[in-house]
Amino acid sequence: MAVPKRRVSSTRRDKRRASVWKLTAPTLIKCPRCSELTVPHKVCDNCGYYGGKEVIKKEA
């Protein structure tokens, strides 16, 4: 069974743990119809269009 030869210092341990939780920023694209920033492959919250078709009726 593998046993560590030396104790891992708290600094080294904490550096290893700190690099795991970081989040990535979501990818945003411009809506081709209204130029609002939206998440790709989702209906635009501003105009209600997806793939050139009106999916959700929005009041103007």
C-alpha positions as a LaTeX table, in Angstrom:
\begin{tabular}{lrrr}
\hline
Residue & $x$ (\AA) & $y$ (\AA) & $z$ (\AA) \\
\hline
Met1 & 0.00 & 0.00 & 0.00 \\
Ala2 & 1.33 & 3.47 & $-0.90$ \\
Val3 & 2.18 & 5.66 & 2.06 \\
Pro4 & 3.40 & 9.28 & 1.75 \\
Lys5 & 7.09 & 9.65 & 2.64 \\
Arg6 & 6.68 & 13.22 & 3.91 \\
Arg7 & 3.80 & 15.22 & 5.30 \\
Val8 & 2.08 & 17.48 & 2.75 \\
Ser9 & 2.28 & 21.07 & 3.94 \\
Ser10 & $-0.94$ & 23.02 & 4.45 \\
Thr11 & 0.10 & 25.53 & 1.78 \\
Arg12 & 0.63 & 22.83 & $-0.84$ \\
Arg13 & $-2.61$ & 21.11 & 0.14 \\
Asp14 & $-4.60$ & 24.36 & $-0.04$ \\
Lys15 & $-3.11$ & 25.32 & $-3.41$ \\
Arg16 & $-4.21$ & 21.97 & $-4.81$ \\
Arg17 & $-7.74$ & 22.36 & $-3.46$ \\
Ala18 & $-8.13$ & 25.99 & $-4.54$ \\
Ser19 & $-7.67$ & 25.28 & $-8.26$ \\
Val20 & $-10.69$ & 22.95 & $-8.54$ \\
Trp21 & $-13.74$ & 25.09 & $-7.74$ \\
Lys22 & $-13.23$ & 27.93 & $-10.27$ \\
Leu23 & $-16.17$ & 28.45 & $-12.62$ \\
Thr24 & $-16.06$ & 29.36 & $-16.30$ \\
Ala25 & $-18.01$ & 32.30 & $-17.66$ \\
Pro26 & $-21.04$ & 31.34 & $-19.79$ \\
Thr27 & $-20.73$ & 31.67 & $-23.56$ \\
Leu28 & $-22.87$ & 34.49 & $-24.93$ \\
Ile29 & $-23.89$ & 35.23 & $-28.51$ \\
Lys30 & $-25.77$ & 38.11 & $-30.12$ \\
Cys31 & $-29.34$ & 37.37 & $-31.13$ \\
Pro32 & $-29.49$ & 37.78 & $-34.93$ \\
Arg33 & $-32.89$ & 39.46 & $-34.67$ \\
Cys34 & $-32.61$ & 41.93 & $-31.77$ \\
Ser35 & $-28.81$ & 41.92 & $-31.05$ \\
Glu36 & $-29.40$ & 41.07 & $-27.37$ \\
Leu37 & $-26.79$ & 38.83 & $-25.71$ \\
Thr38 & $-28.21$ & 35.35 & $-25.10$ \\
Val39 & $-26.99$ & 31.84 & $-24.28$ \\
Pro40 & $-26.56$ & 29.71 & $-27.44$ \\
His41 & $-29.23$ & 27.09 & $-28.32$ \\
Lys42 & $-31.88$ & 28.84 & $-26.19$ \\
Val43 & $-34.88$ & 31.03 & $-27.02$ \\
Cys44 & $-34.03$ & 34.73 & $-26.84$ \\
Asp45 & $-35.57$ & 36.25 & $-23.71$ \\
Asn46 & $-35.91$ & 39.65 & $-25.34$ \\
Cys47 & $-37.70$ & 38.85 & $-28.62$ \\
Gly48 & $-38.82$ & 35.21 & $-28.21$ \\
Tyr49 & $-37.21$ & 33.95 & $-31.43$ \\
Tyr50 & $-35.10$ & 30.84 & $-31.96$ \\
Gly51 & $-33.69$ & 29.70 & $-35.31$ \\
Gly52 & $-35.52$ & 32.47 & $-37.20$ \\
Lys53 & $-38.94$ & 31.40 & $-35.90$ \\
Glu54 & $-41.11$ & 32.98 & $-33.24$ \\
Val55 & $-41.34$ & 30.49 & $-30.38$ \\
Ile56 & $-42.70$ & 32.71 & $-27.60$ \\
Lys57 & $-45.18$ & 35.55 & $-28.20$ \\
Lys58 & $-43.79$ & 38.78 & $-26.71$ \\
Glu59 & $-45.84$ & 41.92 & $-26.18$ \\
Ala60 & $-44.25$ & 44.90 & $-27.90$ \\
\hline
\end{tabular}
